[in-house]
Amino acid sequence: MDWLQFLQIVCVPAFVWLVHKYGEMHRELNDFKVQVAREYATQVHISRLELKIDELREMIWSIHNESKITSRNKK
């Protein structure tokens, strides 16, 4: 087997396989980045909603307590 045959039989298929695997790995990494970005965005939105809910709960609680105080003062 001379060098040209060795390149055609062994090296070229190995190189093509490596390039293919690199492309798969690169694609998986991009998919992973997209998934992380989606989850991060979702977590940020959830955190904002939780803060708004807590603020509303505090506001309702303070209004409720103020109404109790004013009703006791009227008696």
PQR file of N, CA, C, O and H, with PARSE charges and radii, in Angstrom:
ATOM      1  N   MET A   1       0.853  -1.165   0.000 -0.4000 1.5000
ATOM      2  CA  MET A   1       0.000   0.000   0.000 -0.0000 2.0000
ATOM      3  C   MET A   1       0.902   1.232   0.000  0.5500 1.7000
ATOM      4  O   MET A   1       1.753   1.395   0.874 -0.5500 1.4000
ATOM      5  N   ASP A   2       0.704   2.072  -0.971 -0.4000 1.5000
ATOM      6  CA  ASP A   2       1.509   3.287  -1.005 -0.0000 2.0000
ATOM      7  C   ASP A   2       0.784   4.406  -0.255  0.5500 1.7000
ATOM      8  O   ASP A   2      -0.322   4.209   0.248 -0.5500 1.4000
ATOM      9  H   ASP A   2       0.012   1.939  -1.681  0.4000 1.0000
ATOM     10  N   TRP A   3       1.404   5.560  -0.185 -0.4000 1.5000
ATOM     11  CA  TRP A   3       0.875   6.673   0.611 -0.0000 2.0000
ATOM     12  C   TRP A   3      -0.453   7.193   0.079  0.5500 1.7000
ATOM     13  O   TRP A   3      -1.333   7.561   0.858 -0.5500 1.4000
ATOM     14  H   TRP A   3       2.302   5.720  -0.593  0.4000 1.0000
ATOM     15  N   LEU A   4      -0.602   7.225  -1.207 -0.4000 1.5000
ATOM     16  CA  LEU A   4      -1.842   7.721  -1.797 -0.0000 2.0000
ATOM     17  C   LEU A   4      -3.023   6.818  -1.426  0.5500 1.7000
ATOM     18  O   LEU A   4      -4.103   7.299  -1.082 -0.5500 1.4000
ATOM     19  H   LEU A   4       0.112   6.926  -1.840  0.4000 1.0000
ATOM     20  N   GLN A   5      -2.801   5.519  -1.501 -0.4000 1.5000
ATOM     21  CA  GLN A   5      -3.866   4.593  -1.109 -0.0000 2.0000
ATOM     22  C   GLN A   5      -4.170   4.719   0.391  0.5500 1.7000
ATOM     23  O   GLN A   5      -5.328   4.680   0.807 -0.5500 1.4000
ATOM     24  H   GLN A   5      -1.923   5.129  -1.780  0.4000 1.0000
ATOM     25  N   PHE A   6      -3.115   4.870   1.186 -0.4000 1.5000
ATOM     26  CA  PHE A   6      -3.307   5.037   2.633 -0.0000 2.0000
ATOM     27  C   PHE A   6      -4.152   6.286   2.922  0.5500 1.7000
ATOM     28  O   PHE A   6      -5.066   6.250   3.747 -0.5500 1.4000
ATOM     29  H   PHE A   6      -2.174   4.902   0.848  0.4000 1.0000
ATOM     30  N   LEU A   7      -3.838   7.372   2.242 -0.4000 1.5000
ATOM     31  CA  LEU A   7      -4.614   8.597   2.432 -0.0000 2.0000
ATOM     32  C   LEU A   7      -6.072   8.393   2.022  0.5500 1.7000
ATOM     33  O   LEU A   7      -6.981   8.828   2.728 -0.5500 1.4000
ATOM     34  H   LEU A   7      -3.096   7.401   1.573  0.4000 1.0000
ATOM     35  N   GLN A   8      -6.295   7.739   0.894 -0.4000 1.5000
ATOM     36  CA  GLN A   8      -7.650   7.537   0.400 -0.0000 2.0000
ATOM     37  C   GLN A   8      -8.453   6.569   1.269  0.5500 1.7000
ATOM     38  O   GLN A   8      -9.653   6.759   1.464 -0.5500 1.4000
ATOM     39  H   GLN A   8      -5.556   7.385   0.320  0.4000 1.0000
ATOM     40  N   ILE A   9      -7.803   5.549   1.782 -0.4000 1.5000
ATOM     41  CA  ILE A   9      -8.519   4.513   2.526 -0.0000 2.0000
ATOM     42  C   ILE A   9      -8.682   4.867   4.009  0.5500 1.7000
ATOM     43  O   ILE A   9      -9.728   4.596   4.599 -0.5500 1.4000
ATOM     44  H   ILE A   9      -6.828   5.395   1.623  0.4000 1.0000
ATOM     45  N   VAL A  10      -7.646   5.474   4.613 -0.4000 1.5000
ATOM     46  CA  VAL A  10      -7.666   5.694   6.060 -0.0000 2.0000
ATOM     47  C   VAL A  10      -7.860   7.168   6.421  0.5500 1.7000
ATOM     48  O   VAL A  10      -8.776   7.511   7.169 -0.5500 1.4000
ATOM     49  H   VAL A  10      -6.797   5.694   4.134  0.4000 1.0000
ATOM     50  N   CYS A  11      -7.023   8.013   5.906 -0.4000 1.5000
ATOM     51  CA  CYS A  11      -7.000   9.408   6.365 -0.0000 2.0000
ATOM     52  C   CYS A  11      -8.225  10.205   5.935  0.5500 1.7000
ATOM     53  O   CYS A  11      -8.796  10.934   6.745 -0.5500 1.4000
ATOM     54  H   CYS A  11      -6.279   7.735   5.299  0.4000 1.0000
ATOM     55  N   VAL A  12      -8.634  10.082   4.692 -0.4000 1.5000
ATOM     56  CA  VAL A  12      -9.775  10.871   4.215 -0.0000 2.0000
ATOM     57  C   VAL A  12     -11.067  10.487   4.963  0.5500 1.7000
ATOM     58  O   VAL A  12     -11.775  11.378   5.433 -0.5500 1.4000
ATOM     59  H   VAL A  12      -8.169   9.490   4.034  0.4000 1.0000
ATOM     60  N   PRO A  13     -11.392   9.192   5.086 -0.5600 1.5000
ATOM     61  CA  PRO A  13     -12.595   8.847   5.862  0.2800 2.0000
ATOM     62  C   PRO A  13     -12.496   9.279   7.333  0.5500 1.7000
ATOM     63  O   PRO A  13     -13.486   9.712   7.923 -0.5500 1.4000
ATOM     64  N   ALA A  14     -11.309   9.160   7.915 -0.4000 1.5000
ATOM     65  CA  ALA A  14     -11.144   9.580   9.308 -0.0000 2.0000
ATOM     66  C   ALA A  14     -11.347  11.091   9.437  0.5500 1.7000
ATOM     67  O   ALA A  14     -11.989  11.556  10.379 -0.5500 1.4000
ATOM     68  H   ALA A  14     -10.505   8.808   7.435  0.4000 1.0000
ATOM     69  N   PHE A  15     -10.805  11.845   8.500 -0.4000 1.5000
ATOM     70  CA  PHE A  15     -10.964  13.291   8.522 -0.0000 2.0000
ATOM     71  C   PHE A  15     -12.429  13.685   8.341  0.5500 1.7000
ATOM     72  O   PHE A  15     -12.926  14.573   9.033 -0.5500 1.4000
ATOM     73  H   PHE A  15     -10.283  11.467   7.735  0.4000 1.0000
ATOM     74  N   VAL A  16     -13.118  13.025   7.413 -0.4000 1.5000
ATOM     75  CA  VAL A  16     -14.535  13.306   7.175 -0.0000 2.0000
ATOM     76  C   VAL A  16     -15.345  12.972   8.435  0.5500 1.7000
ATOM     77  O   VAL A  16     -16.247  13.725   8.805 -0.5500 1.4000
ATOM     78  H   VAL A  16     -12.715  12.304   6.850  0.4000 1.0000
ATOM     79  N   TRP A  17     -15.036  11.869   9.083 -0.4000 1.5000
ATOM     80  CA  TRP A  17     -15.737  11.487  10.314 -0.0000 2.0000
ATOM     81  C   TRP A  17     -15.504  12.528  11.412  0.5500 1.7000
ATOM     82  O   TRP A  17     -16.438  12.903  12.120 -0.5500 1.4000
ATOM     83  H   TRP A  17     -14.303  11.258   8.782  0.4000 1.0000
ATOM     84  N   LEU A  18     -14.260  12.993  11.553 -0.4000 1.5000
ATOM     85  CA  LEU A  18     -13.954  14.009  12.568 -0.0000 2.0000
ATOM     86  C   LEU A  18     -14.690  15.318  12.295  0.5500 1.7000
ATOM     87  O   LEU A  18     -15.210  15.939  13.222 -0.5500 1.4000
ATOM     88  H   LEU A  18     -13.501  12.688  10.977  0.4000 1.0000
ATOM     89  N   VAL A  19     -14.737  15.733  11.056 -0.4000 1.5000
ATOM     90  CA  VAL A  19     -15.452  16.956  10.704 -0.0000 2.0000
ATOM     91  C   VAL A  19     -16.941  16.788  10.999  0.5500 1.7000
ATOM     92  O   VAL A  19     -17.584  17.705  11.507 -0.5500 1.4000
ATOM     93  H   VAL A  19     -14.314  15.228  10.303  0.4000 1.0000
ATOM     94  N   HIS A  20     -17.482  15.624  10.682 -0.4000 1.5000
ATOM     95  CA  HIS A  20     -18.893  15.342  10.965 -0.0000 2.0000
ATOM     96  C   HIS A  20     -19.167  15.397  12.474  0.5500 1.7000
ATOM     97  O   HIS A  20     -20.146  16.007  12.903 -0.5500 1.4000
ATOM     98  H   HIS A  20     -16.959  14.878  10.268  0.4000 1.0000
ATOM     99  N   LYS A  21     -18.317  14.768  13.267 -0.4000 1.5000
ATOM    100  CA  LYS A  21     -18.485  14.783  14.727 -0.0000 2.0000
ATOM    101  C   LYS A  21     -18.343  16.197  15.286  0.5500 1.7000
ATOM    102  O   LYS A  21     -19.067  16.575  16.207 -0.5500 1.4000
ATOM    103  H   LYS A  21     -17.522  14.272  12.919  0.4000 1.0000
ATOM    104  N   TYR A  22     -17.433  16.964  14.745 -0.4000 1.5000
ATOM    105  CA  TYR A  22     -17.275  18.351  15.184 -0.0000 2.0000
ATOM    106  C   TYR A  22     -18.547  19.145  14.901  0.5500 1.7000
ATOM    107  O   TYR A  22     -18.989  19.927  15.742 -0.5500 1.4000
ATOM    108  H   TYR A  22     -16.845  16.657  13.997  0.4000 1.0000
ATOM    109  N   GLY A  23     -19.132  18.950  13.733 -0.4000 1.5000
ATOM    110  CA  GLY A  23     -20.377  19.625  13.378 -0.0000 2.0000
ATOM    111  C   GLY A  23     -21.511  19.239  14.317  0.5500 1.7000
ATOM    112  O   GLY A  23     -22.292  20.095  14.732 -0.5500 1.4000
ATOM    113  H   GLY A  23     -18.773  18.314  13.050  0.4000 1.0000
ATOM    114  N   GLU A  24     -21.608  17.947  14.655 -0.4000 1.5000
ATOM    115  CA  GLU A  24     -22.627  17.493  15.606 -0.0000 2.0000
ATOM    116  C   GLU A  24     -22.431  18.149  16.968  0.5500 1.7000
ATOM    117  O   GLU A  24     -23.385  18.621  17.586 -0.5500 1.4000
ATOM    118  H   GLU A  24     -20.974  17.251  14.317  0.4000 1.0000
ATOM    119  N   MET A  25     -21.187  18.170  17.423 -0.4000 1.5000
ATOM    120  CA  MET A  25     -20.885  18.746  18.734 -0.0000 2.0000
ATOM    121  C   MET A  25     -21.204  20.246  18.736  0.5500 1.7000
ATOM    122  O   MET A  25     -21.754  20.767  19.706 -0.5500 1.4000
ATOM    123  H   MET A  25     -20.412  17.786  16.921  0.4000 1.0000
ATOM    124  N   HIS A  26     -20.862  20.921  17.665 -0.4000 1.5000
ATOM    125  CA  HIS A  26     -21.133  22.350  17.550 -0.0000 2.0000
ATOM    126  C   HIS A  26     -22.642  22.612  17.557  0.5500 1.7000
ATOM    127  O   HIS A  26     -23.109  23.551  18.202 -0.5500 1.4000
ATOM    128  H   HIS A  26     -20.415  20.498  16.877  0.4000 1.0000
ATOM    129  N   ARG A  27     -23.399  21.784  16.843 -0.4000 1.5000
ATOM    130  CA  ARG A  27     -24.852  21.902  16.802 -0.0000 2.0000
ATOM    131  C   ARG A  27     -25.458  21.655  18.187  0.5500 1.7000
ATOM    132  O   ARG A  27     -26.357  22.384  18.608 -0.5500 1.4000
ATOM    133  H   ARG A  27     -23.021  21.021  16.319  0.4000 1.0000
ATOM    134  N   GLU A  28     -24.971  20.634  18.895 -0.4000 1.5000
ATOM    135  CA  GLU A  28     -25.461  20.347  20.240 -0.0000 2.0000
ATOM    136  C   GLU A  28     -25.148  21.502  21.192  0.5500 1.7000
ATOM    137  O   GLU A  28     -25.965  21.846  22.045 -0.5500 1.4000
ATOM    138  H   GLU A  28     -24.241  20.043  18.553  0.4000 1.0000
ATOM    139  N   LEU A  29     -23.980  22.090  21.045 -0.4000 1.5000
ATOM    140  CA  LEU A  29     -23.617  23.225  21.894 -0.0000 2.0000
ATOM    141  C   LEU A  29     -24.544  24.409  21.634  0.5500 1.7000
ATOM    142  O   LEU A  29     -24.978  25.073  22.575 -0.5500 1.4000
ATOM    143  H   LEU A  29     -23.316  21.810  20.352  0.4000 1.0000
ATOM    144  N   ASN A  30     -24.847  24.675  20.380 -0.4000 1.5000
ATOM    145  CA  ASN A  30     -25.776  25.763  20.053 -0.0000 2.0000
ATOM    146  C   ASN A  30     -27.170  25.480  20.608  0.5500 1.7000
ATOM    147  O   ASN A  30     -27.826  26.382  21.129 -0.5500 1.4000
ATOM    148  H   ASN A  30     -24.494  24.136  19.615  0.4000 1.0000
ATOM    149  N   ASP A  31     -27.623  24.230  20.499 -0.4000 1.5000
ATOM    150  CA  ASP A  31     -28.930  23.873  21.057 -0.0000 2.0000
ATOM    151  C   ASP A  31     -28.933  24.058  22.574  0.5500 1.7000
ATOM    152  O   ASP A  31     -29.914  24.530  23.148 -0.5500 1.4000
ATOM    153  H   ASP A  31     -27.089  23.497  20.077  0.4000 1.0000
ATOM    154  N   PHE A  32     -27.829  23.682  23.214 -0.4000 1.5000
ATOM    155  CA  PHE A  32     -27.716  23.844  24.662 -0.0000 2.0000
ATOM    156  C   PHE A  32     -27.757  25.323  25.045  0.5500 1.7000
ATOM    157  O   PHE A  32     -28.410  25.694  26.020 -0.5500 1.4000
ATOM    158  H   PHE A  32     -27.033  23.298  22.748  0.4000 1.0000
ATOM    159  N   LYS A  33     -27.065  26.163  24.283 -0.4000 1.5000
ATOM    160  CA  LYS A  33     -27.074  27.606  24.557 -0.0000 2.0000
ATOM    161  C   LYS A  33     -28.488  28.173  24.436  0.5500 1.7000
ATOM    162  O   LYS A  33     -28.905  28.991  25.257 -0.5500 1.4000
ATOM    163  H   LYS A  33     -26.534  25.861  23.491  0.4000 1.0000
ATOM    164  N   VAL A  34     -29.215  27.745  23.426 -0.4000 1.5000
ATOM    165  CA  VAL A  34     -30.588  28.216  23.240 -0.0000 2.0000
ATOM    166  C   VAL A  34     -31.460  27.760  24.411  0.5500 1.7000
ATOM    167  O   VAL A  34     -32.273  28.530  24.921 -0.5500 1.4000
ATOM    168  H   VAL A  34     -28.877  27.081  22.759  0.4000 1.0000
ATOM    169  N   GLN A  35     -31.289  26.512  24.830 -0.4000 1.5000
ATOM    170  CA  GLN A  35     -32.071  25.994  25.953 -0.0000 2.0000
ATOM    171  C   GLN A  35     -31.775  26.773  27.233  0.5500 1.7000
ATOM    172  O   GLN A  35     -32.694  27.120  27.975 -0.5500 1.4000
ATOM    173  H   GLN A  35     -30.629  25.886  24.415  0.4000 1.0000
ATOM    174  N   VAL A  36     -30.499  27.047  27.496 -0.4000 1.5000
ATOM    175  CA  VAL A  36     -30.124  27.810  28.684 -0.0000 2.0000
ATOM    176  C   VAL A  36     -30.710  29.216  28.620  0.5500 1.7000
ATOM    177  O   VAL A  36     -31.208  29.725  29.624 -0.5500 1.4000
ATOM    178  H   VAL A  36     -29.752  26.765  26.894  0.4000 1.0000
ATOM    179  N   ALA A  37     -30.654  29.838  27.466 -0.4000 1.5000
ATOM    180  CA  ALA A  37     -31.205  31.187  27.318 -0.0000 2.0000
ATOM    181  C   ALA A  37     -32.709  31.189  27.559  0.5500 1.7000
ATOM    182  O   ALA A  37     -33.231  32.103  28.198 -0.5500 1.4000
ATOM    183  H   ALA A  37     -30.250  29.425  26.650  0.4000 1.0000
ATOM    184  N   ARG A  38     -33.408  30.184  27.059 -0.4000 1.5000
ATOM    185  CA  ARG A  38     -34.858  30.107  27.277 -0.0000 2.0000
ATOM    186  C   ARG A  38     -35.177  29.923  28.758  0.5500 1.7000
ATOM    187  O   ARG A  38     -36.070  30.578  29.294 -0.5500 1.4000
ATOM    188  H   ARG A  38     -32.984  29.442  26.539  0.4000 1.0000
ATOM    189  N   GLU A  39     -34.443  29.032  29.411 -0.4000 1.5000
ATOM    190  CA  GLU A  39     -34.688  28.793  30.835 -0.0000 2.0000
ATOM    191  C   GLU A  39     -34.339  30.026  31.658  0.5500 1.7000
ATOM    192  O   GLU A  39     -35.038  30.343  32.620 -0.5500 1.4000
ATOM    193  H   GLU A  39     -33.717  28.499  28.976  0.4000 1.0000
ATOM    194  N   TYR A  40     -33.284  30.715  31.299 -0.4000 1.5000
ATOM    195  CA  TYR A  40     -32.907  31.924  32.028 -0.0000 2.0000
ATOM    196  C   TYR A  40     -33.989  32.984  31.868  0.5500 1.7000
ATOM    197  O   TYR A  40     -34.388  33.628  32.838 -0.5500 1.4000
ATOM    198  H   TYR A  40     -32.716  30.457  30.517  0.4000 1.0000
ATOM    199  N   ALA A  41     -34.460  33.158  30.637 -0.4000 1.5000
ATOM    200  CA  ALA A  41     -35.508  34.150  30.395 -0.0000 2.0000
ATOM    201  C   ALA A  41     -36.754  33.781  31.179  0.5500 1.7000
ATOM    202  O   ALA A  41     -37.409  34.653  31.750 -0.5500 1.4000
ATOM    203  H   ALA A  41     -34.136  32.635  29.849  0.4000 1.0000
ATOM    204  N   THR A  42     -37.085  32.513  31.212 -0.4000 1.5000
ATOM    205  CA  THR A  42     -38.249  32.069  31.950 -0.0000 2.0000
ATOM    206  C   THR A  42     -38.065  32.346  33.436  0.5500 1.7000
ATOM    207  O   THR A  42     -38.989  32.825  34.094 -0.5500 1.4000
ATOM    208  H   THR A  42     -36.553  31.804  30.747  0.4000 1.0000
ATOM    209  N   GLN A  43     -36.883  32.051  33.972 -0.4000 1.5000
ATOM    210  CA  GLN A  43     -36.627  32.281  35.389 -0.0000 2.0000
ATOM    211  C   GLN A  43     -36.700  33.767  35.730  0.5500 1.7000
ATOM    212  O   GLN A  43     -37.213  34.140  36.784 -0.5500 1.4000
ATOM    213  H   GLN A  43     -36.133  31.662  33.437  0.4000 1.0000
ATOM    214  N   VAL A  44     -36.189  34.610  34.844 -0.4000 1.5000
ATOM    215  CA  VAL A  44     -36.252  36.054  35.080 -0.0000 2.0000
ATOM    216  C   VAL A  44     -37.706  36.503  35.120  0.5500 1.7000
ATOM    217  O   VAL A  44     -38.089  37.281  35.994 -0.5500 1.4000
ATOM    218  H   VAL A  44     -35.772  34.306  33.987  0.4000 1.0000
ATOM    219  N   HIS A  45     -38.519  36.023  34.187 -0.4000 1.5000
ATOM    220  CA  HIS A  45     -39.925  36.399  34.165 -0.0000 2.0000
ATOM    221  C   HIS A  45     -40.644  35.894  35.410  0.5500 1.7000
ATOM    222  O   HIS A  45     -41.464  36.607  35.989 -0.5500 1.4000
ATOM    223  H   HIS A  45     -38.208  35.391  33.477  0.4000 1.0000
ATOM    224  N   ILE A  46     -40.341  34.680  35.817 -0.4000 1.5000
ATOM    225  CA  ILE A  46     -40.964  34.121  37.015 -0.0000 2.0000
ATOM    226  C   ILE A  46     -40.573  34.941  38.240  0.5500 1.7000
ATOM    227  O   ILE A  46     -41.416  35.221  39.093 -0.5500 1.4000
ATOM    228  H   ILE A  46     -39.675  34.101  35.347  0.4000 1.0000
ATOM    229  N   SER A  47     -39.318  35.324  38.333 -0.4000 1.5000
ATOM    230  CA  SER A  47     -38.875  36.138  39.469 -0.0000 2.0000
ATOM    231  C   SER A  47     -39.597  37.484  39.495  0.5500 1.7000
ATOM    232  O   SER A  47     -40.015  37.946  40.557 -0.5500 1.4000
ATOM    233  H   SER A  47     -38.634  35.096  37.641  0.4000 1.0000
ATOM    234  N   ARG A  48     -39.742  38.103  38.346 -0.4000 1.5000
ATOM    235  CA  ARG A  48     -40.472  39.378  38.281 -0.0000 2.0000
ATOM    236  C   ARG A  48     -41.918  39.208  38.723  0.5500 1.7000
ATOM    237  O   ARG A  48     -42.445  40.018  39.485 -0.5500 1.4000
ATOM    238  H   ARG A  48     -39.403  37.728  37.483  0.4000 1.0000
ATOM    239  N   LEU A  49     -42.554  38.150  38.238 -0.4000 1.5000
ATOM    240  CA  LEU A  49     -43.937  37.901  38.631 -0.0000 2.0000
ATOM    241  C   LEU A  49     -44.057  37.648  40.127  0.5500 1.7000
ATOM    242  O   LEU A  49     -44.997  38.123  40.765 -0.5500 1.4000
ATOM    243  H   LEU A  49     -42.127  37.491  37.619  0.4000 1.0000
ATOM    244  N   GLU A  50     -43.111  36.904  40.691 -0.4000 1.5000
ATOM    245  CA  GLU A  50     -43.139  36.648  42.128 -0.0000 2.0000
ATOM    246  C   GLU A  50     -43.001  37.949  42.910  0.5500 1.7000
ATOM    247  O   GLU A  50     -43.683  38.142  43.916 -0.5500 1.4000
ATOM    248  H   GLU A  50     -42.348  36.518  40.173  0.4000 1.0000
ATOM    249  N   LEU A  51     -42.126  38.841  42.456 -0.4000 1.5000
ATOM    250  CA  LEU A  51     -41.984  40.132  43.125 -0.0000 2.0000
ATOM    251  C   LEU A  51     -43.276  40.939  43.058  0.5500 1.7000
ATOM    252  O   LEU A  51     -43.696  41.536  44.049 -0.5500 1.4000
ATOM    253  H   LEU A  51     -41.572  38.685  41.638  0.4000 1.0000
ATOM    254  N   LYS A  52     -43.898  40.954  41.893 -0.4000 1.5000
ATOM    255  CA  LYS A  52     -45.157  41.693  41.745 -0.0000 2.0000
ATOM    256  C   LYS A  52     -46.246  41.098  42.637  0.5500 1.7000
ATOM    257  O   LYS A  52     -47.019  41.835  43.249 -0.5500 1.4000
ATOM    258  H   LYS A  52     -43.557  40.468  41.088  0.4000 1.0000
ATOM    259  N   ILE A  53     -46.306  39.784  42.712 -0.4000 1.5000
ATOM    260  CA  ILE A  53     -47.295  39.128  43.569 -0.0000 2.0000
ATOM    261  C   ILE A  53     -47.048  39.482  45.032  0.5500 1.7000
ATOM    262  O   ILE A  53     -47.990  39.770  45.771 -0.5500 1.4000
ATOM    263  H   ILE A  53     -45.677  39.186  42.215  0.4000 1.0000
ATOM    264  N   ASP A  54     -45.789  39.462  45.448 -0.4000 1.5000
ATOM    265  CA  ASP A  54     -45.469  39.841  46.825 -0.0000 2.0000
ATOM    266  C   ASP A  54     -45.845  41.285  47.114  0.5500 1.7000
ATOM    267  O   ASP A  54     -46.363  41.587  48.189 -0.5500 1.4000
ATOM    268  H   ASP A  54     -45.024  39.229  44.848  0.4000 1.0000
ATOM    269  N   GLU A  55     -45.588  42.179  46.166 -0.4000 1.5000
ATOM    270  CA  GLU A  55     -45.958  43.582  46.350 -0.0000 2.0000
ATOM    271  C   GLU A  55     -47.471  43.747  46.466  0.5500 1.7000
ATOM    272  O   GLU A  55     -47.959  44.500  47.308 -0.5500 1.4000
ATOM    273  H   GLU A  55     -45.167  41.933  45.293  0.4000 1.0000
ATOM    274  N   LEU A  56     -48.206  43.038  45.613 -0.4000 1.5000
ATOM    275  CA  LEU A  56     -49.666  43.111  45.680 -0.0000 2.0000
ATOM    276  C   LEU A  56     -50.188  42.536  46.992  0.5500 1.7000
ATOM    277  O   LEU A  56     -51.105  43.093  47.596 -0.5500 1.4000
ATOM    278  H   LEU A  56     -47.809  42.426  44.928  0.4000 1.0000
ATOM    279  N   ARG A  57     -49.608  41.429  47.429 -0.4000 1.5000
ATOM    280  CA  ARG A  57     -50.020  40.828  48.688 -0.0000 2.0000
ATOM    281  C   ARG A  57     -49.798  41.804  49.847  0.5500 1.7000
ATOM    282  O   ARG A  57     -50.667  41.961  50.705 -0.5500 1.4000
ATOM    283  H   ARG A  57     -48.864  40.977  46.937  0.4000 1.0000
ATOM    284  N   GLU A  58     -48.641  42.455  49.869 -0.4000 1.5000
ATOM    285  CA  GLU A  58     -48.352  43.436  50.921 -0.0000 2.0000
ATOM    286  C   GLU A  58     -49.317  44.618  50.863  0.5500 1.7000
ATOM    287  O   GLU A  58     -49.775  45.100  51.898 -0.5500 1.4000
ATOM    288  H   GLU A  58     -47.936  42.328  49.172  0.4000 1.0000
ATOM    289  N   MET A  59     -49.624  45.083  49.652 -0.4000 1.5000
ATOM    290  CA  MET A  59     -50.533  46.205  49.509 -0.0000 2.0000
ATOM    291  C   MET A  59     -51.934  45.817  49.988  0.5500 1.7000
ATOM    292  O   MET A  59     -52.576  46.585  50.704 -0.5500 1.4000
ATOM    293  H   MET A  59     -49.252  44.692  48.810  0.4000 1.0000
ATOM    294  N   ILE A  60     -52.408  44.642  49.603 -0.4000 1.5000
ATOM    295  CA  ILE A  60     -53.730  44.182  50.040 -0.0000 2.0000
ATOM    296  C   ILE A  60     -53.749  43.995  51.555  0.5500 1.7000
ATOM    297  O   ILE A  60     -54.723  44.362  52.212 -0.5500 1.4000
ATOM    298  H   ILE A  60     -51.886  44.017  49.022  0.4000 1.0000
ATOM    299  N   TRP A  61     -52.699  43.437  52.101 -0.4000 1.5000
ATOM    300  CA  TRP A  61     -52.617  43.228  53.538 -0.0000 2.0000
ATOM    301  C   TRP A  61     -52.635  44.570  54.285  0.5500 1.7000
ATOM    302  O   TRP A  61     -53.301  44.700  55.312 -0.5500 1.4000
ATOM    303  H   TRP A  61     -51.908  43.139  51.566  0.4000 1.0000
ATOM    304  N   SER A  62     -51.910  45.553  53.775 -0.4000 1.5000
ATOM    305  CA  SER A  62     -51.901  46.857  54.440 -0.0000 2.0000
ATOM    306  C   SER A  62     -53.265  47.537  54.331  0.5500 1.7000
ATOM    307  O   SER A  62     -53.709  48.174  55.286 -0.5500 1.4000
ATOM    308  H   SER A  62     -51.368  45.447  52.941  0.4000 1.0000
ATOM    309  N   ILE A  63     -53.933  47.414  53.187 -0.4000 1.5000
ATOM    310  CA  ILE A  63     -55.278  47.983  53.037 -0.0000 2.0000
ATOM    311  C   ILE A  63     -56.246  47.286  53.984  0.5500 1.7000
ATOM    312  O   ILE A  63     -57.082  47.934  54.614 -0.5500 1.4000
ATOM    313  H   ILE A  63     -53.572  46.896  52.411  0.4000 1.0000
ATOM    314  N   HIS A  64     -56.134  45.994  54.079 -0.4000 1.5000
ATOM    315  CA  HIS A  64     -57.003  45.222  54.966 -0.0000 2.0000
ATOM    316  C   HIS A  64     -56.797  45.634  56.426  0.5500 1.7000
ATOM    317  O   HIS A  64     -57.761  45.813  57.170 -0.5500 1.4000
ATOM    318  H   HIS A  64     -55.455  45.468  53.567  0.4000 1.0000
ATOM    319  N   ASN A  65     -55.545  45.782  56.823 -0.4000 1.5000
ATOM    320  CA  ASN A  65     -55.250  46.194  58.197 -0.0000 2.0000
ATOM    321  C   ASN A  65     -55.705  47.625  58.465  0.5500 1.7000
ATOM    322  O   ASN A  65     -56.187  47.925  59.558 -0.5500 1.4000
ATOM    323  H   ASN A  65     -54.762  45.637  56.219  0.4000 1.0000
ATOM    324  N   GLU A  66     -55.560  48.501  57.492 -0.4000 1.5000
ATOM    325  CA  GLU A  66     -56.008  49.887  57.671 -0.0000 2.0000
ATOM    326  C   GLU A  66     -57.523  49.950  57.836  0.5500 1.7000
ATOM    327  O   GLU A  66     -58.035  50.744  58.626 -0.5500 1.4000
ATOM    328  H   GLU A  66     -55.168  48.257  56.605  0.4000 1.0000
ATOM    329  N   SER A  67     -58.228  49.120  57.095 -0.4000 1.5000
ATOM    330  CA  SER A  67     -59.690  49.123  57.221 -0.0000 2.0000
ATOM    331  C   SER A  67     -60.117  48.612  58.595  0.5500 1.7000
ATOM    332  O   SER A  67     -61.111  49.093  59.138 -0.5500 1.4000
ATOM    333  H   SER A  67     -57.812  48.475  56.454  0.4000 1.0000
ATOM    334  N   LYS A  68     -59.407  47.671  59.159 -0.4000 1.5000
ATOM    335  CA  LYS A  68     -59.702  47.181  60.509 -0.0000 2.0000
ATOM    336  C   LYS A  68     -59.464  48.276  61.546  0.5500 1.7000
ATOM    337  O   LYS A  68     -60.260  48.447  62.470 -0.5500 1.4000
ATOM    338  H   LYS A  68     -58.600  47.281  58.718  0.4000 1.0000
ATOM    339  N   ILE A  69     -58.375  49.008  61.391 -0.4000 1.5000
ATOM    340  CA  ILE A  69     -58.027  50.064  62.340 -0.0000 2.0000
ATOM    341  C   ILE A  69     -59.064  51.180  62.279  0.5500 1.7000
ATOM    342  O   ILE A  69     -59.496  51.674  63.320 -0.5500 1.4000
ATOM    343  H   ILE A  69     -57.729  48.868  60.641  0.4000 1.0000
ATOM    344  N   THR A  70     -59.467  51.582  61.084 -0.4000 1.5000
ATOM    345  CA  THR A  70     -60.440  52.660  60.950 -0.0000 2.0000
ATOM    346  C   THR A  70     -61.808  52.225  61.465  0.5500 1.7000
ATOM    347  O   THR A  70     -62.532  53.039  62.038 -0.5500 1.4000
ATOM    348  H   THR A  70     -59.116  51.181  60.238  0.4000 1.0000
ATOM    349  N   SER A  71     -62.172  50.976  61.276 -0.4000 1.5000
ATOM    350  CA  SER A  71     -63.469  50.502  61.769 -0.0000 2.0000
ATOM    351  C   SER A  71     -63.452  50.426  63.306  0.5500 1.7000
ATOM    352  O   SER A  71     -64.487  50.673  63.924 -0.5500 1.4000
ATOM    353  H   SER A  71     -61.584  50.315  60.811  0.4000 1.0000
ATOM    354  N   ARG A  72     -62.338  50.102  63.935 -0.4000 1.5000
ATOM    355  CA  ARG A  72     -62.245  50.083  65.391 -0.0000 2.0000
ATOM    356  C   ARG A  72     -62.311  51.508  65.954  0.5500 1.7000
ATOM    357  O   ARG A  72     -62.920  51.736  66.999 -0.5500 1.4000
ATOM    358  H   ARG A  72     -61.497  49.902  63.433  0.4000 1.0000
ATOM    359  N   ASN A  73     -61.697  52.441  65.274 -0.4000 1.5000
ATOM    360  CA  ASN A  73     -61.718  53.825  65.731 -0.0000 2.0000
ATOM    361  C   ASN A  73     -63.121  54.410  65.644  0.5500 1.7000
ATOM    362  O   ASN A  73     -63.470  55.264  66.459 -0.5500 1.4000
ATOM    363  H   ASN A  73     -61.202  52.255  64.425  0.4000 1.0000
ATOM    364  N   LYS A  74     -63.928  53.986  64.696 -0.4000 1.5000
ATOM    365  CA  LYS A  74     -65.289  54.497  64.547 -0.0000 2.0000
ATOM    366  C   LYS A  74     -66.186  54.021  65.681  0.5500 1.7000
ATOM    367  O   LYS A  74     -67.146  54.701  66.045 -0.5500 1.4000
ATOM    368  H   LYS A  74     -63.645  53.292  64.034  0.4000 1.0000
ATOM    369  N   LYS A  75     -65.877  52.860  66.237 -0.4000 1.5000
ATOM    370  CA  LYS A  75     -66.710  52.308  67.317 -0.0000 2.0000
ATOM    371  C   LYS A  75     -66.437  53.041  68.561  0.5500 1.7000
ATOM    372  O   LYS A  75     -67.029  52.741  69.597 -0.5500 1.4000
ATOM    373  H   LYS A  75     -65.098  52.308  65.941  0.4000 1.0000
TER
END
